[in-house]
Amino acid sequence: MKFLFFFVIFLLLALSMVEGALFIFHLSEARAAEIYFGAHNPSVGVGSIFEVGVLLRTEGESINAVEGKILFPRGQLALKEVRDGGSLVSLWIQKPAAQEGEPRPTEVGREATAGEIFFSGLVPGGFTGEDGYLFSLFFEATRQGEARIETDSEQVLLADGKGSKAAVTRAPLVLDIVGEAQAVNELTPLEDSTLPESFSPQVSRDASIFDGKWFVAFVAQDKGFGVSHYEVQEGAGAWKKAVSPYLLEDQSLRSPIAVKAVDKAGNERIETLVPQNSAKWYENWLVWGIISGMGILFAIWKVLKIRSTKHEISSRA
């Protein structure tokens, strides 16, 4: 009987420890996230161009910010293009773009330069779920062998009001690059007739940006293949390629400001801001010129009218 009692106590303690462990595991799992890759085929031929999707799984949590680096072997893969149209990230702090990486050891002891693609963005309102699309990478396979694509320096922030960091699970993609592709394919041409979505440029200034000078900030979304670049025009000046925030040349804010968003298929959306400090009518030389011209025309009309009247009187006399 005493043995049975101690056995029951031991069983209860064991169960409580297991439940506690499961509870802790559940908490850690719920606060985890995973950045992973999607590819149509893990085996590609030299010369082929293929797409690798970069995806996010939130494990039940809502996230509102994500950043990191994608590493790939430059000796085997050549990055052809990055597309982010339809991304769950609606505000890019750093759009995914390739950078020159540092040399790193390979499996056979040699050193190879790693290609790096850095990205950082916000998800206003948060995202929860699986297969959250971030962006796509288009590579060309250039040399046979095993090619490893992986993430580094990942950060995923929770939408919990505190910006807490989620534990990030890594899921590298290993590709087998075999002999020459049977048919060397080309990058699929962009076919997109939809304009970037309407957006609202904002003129502002801040002591920590451009020494407190006026700038215009902007961001546009494109549901097709993503925004390629922006251009800004002040007044009747030329269009200039720009990034946000853009330092305004006319610090008096008397010129209209036009911001053009161009997507990767060449479609354009232009938003225009009216001058914030339009010149007063009495400071505008064009207005004065019009008033003066009208005054001269009125004076000429008056003189002609008087002469006509005198002529009629003389004729009657």
C-alpha positions, 0 to 999 in steps of 0.5 A, spaced: 500 500 500 505 504 501 509 503 495 502 504 491 502 511 495 509 513 493 508 510 486 502 515 485 505 521 488 511 519 483 506 519 477 503 525 479 510 529 479 512 526 473 506 528 469 506 535 472 513 536 470 511 533 463 505 538 463 510 544 465 515 542 460 510 542 454 507 548 457 514 551 456 515 548 449 508 551 447 510 558 449 517 557 445 514 554 439 508 560 439 513 565 439 518 562 434 518 564 426 521 561 420 524 564 414 524 559 409 525 558 401 520 555 396 523 552 389 520 548 384 525 543 383 531 542 388 535 540 381 537 545 376 542 545 370 547 549 368 545 555 364 538 555 367 534 561 370 530 559 376 525 562 382 526 561 389 521 564 393 523 567 400 517 565 405 515 567 412 511 562 417 509 565 424 507 559 428 501 562 430 504 569 432 502 576 429 509 579 427 510 586 424 517 587 422 522 582 419 529 583 416 535 579 415 540 577 409 540 571 404 547 568 403 548 564 396 554 562 393 556 567 387 561 562 384 555 557 382 549 562 382 548 569 379 542 573 381 539 576 375 533 579 379 529 581 385 521 581 385 517 583 391 510 585 388 505 582 392 509 582 398 506 582 405 511 587 407 508 594 405 513 598 407 520 597 405 526 600 410 531 596 405 528 593 399 531 586 398 538 588 394 544 584 392 551 586 396 558 584 396 559 579 401 565 577 405 569 571 403 567 564 407 570 557 407 567 552 403 566 545 404 572 543 401 577 548 404 577 553 399 574 560 400 568 563 396 565 570 396 558 569 398 553 573 395 548 577 400 541 580 399 539 584 405 532 586 406 528 590 412 521 591 412 515 593 416 508 589 416 503 595 419 497 591 422 501 585 423 501 578 419 499 571 422 500 565 418 504 560 413 507 561 406 507 569 408 510 571 401 516 576 402 519 576 395 522 572 390 530 571 387 531 569 380 538 566 379 542 563 374 546 556 375 553 557 373 557 551 375 555 544 377 555 542 385 551 543 391 549 550 392 546 552 399 542 558 400 541 560 407 539 566 411 543 570 416 542 576 421 535 574 422 530 578 426 522 578 426 519 582 431 512 581 434 506 585 434 505 585 441 506 592 442 513 591 445 516 589 439 519 583 442 523 579 438 521 572 436 526 566 436 527 565 428 528 558 425 533 557 419 531 552 414 536 553 408 535 550 401 540 546 398 540 545 390 543 540 386 546 543 380 547 538 375 550 538 367 548 543 362 540 545 362 537 541 356 534 548 354 537 555 356 531 559 358 530 566 359 527 570 365 520 571 364 518 578 361 514 582 365 507 582 363 503 587 368 499 593 365 496 595 372 499 601 375 502 602 382 497 604 387 495 611 389 499 613 394 500 620 398 507 623 399 508 627 405 512 634 406 516 634 412 522 636 416 526 634 422 532 636 426 535 629 425 534 629 417 538 633 412 539 638 418 532 640 419 531 642 411 524 640 408 524 633 404 518 629 401 517 622 403 513 617 399 512 610 399 507 606 393 505 599 393 505 595 386 501 588 386 504 586 380 512 585 380 513 591 385 516 598 384 522 599 380 524 606 382 521 613 384 522 620 380 521 627 383 519 633 379 519 640 382 515 646 379 517 645 371 524 642 373 526 636 370 524 629 373 530 626 377 531 619 380 529 619 388 529 615 394 525 617 400 526 621 404 528 626 398 531 633 400 527 638 396 531 644 392 526 649 393 526 650 401 521 656 400 515 650 398 513 655 393 513 650 387 508 644 386 512 637 387 510 631 383 512 624 385 512 618 380 512 611 382 515 606 376 513 599 377 518 594 374 514 593 368 514 601 366 507 603 369 507 609 372 503 613 377 504 620 379 502 624 385 502 631 385 502 636 391 500 643 391 505 648 393 505 649 401 507 657 401 504 659 394 506 666 393 501 672 395 498 675 389 501 681 389 508 678 389 507 674 383 510 678 377 505 674 372 499 677 376 502 684 376 503 683 368 496 681 367 494 687 371 498 692 368 496 689 361 489 690 362 490 697 365 493 699 358 488 696 354 483 699 358 486 706 357 487 705 350 479 703 349 478 709 353 482 714 349 479 711 343 472 712 346 473 719 347 475 720 340 469 717 337 465 721 342 468 727 339 468 725 332 460 724 333 459 731 336 463 734 330 459 731 325 453 733 328 455 740 328 
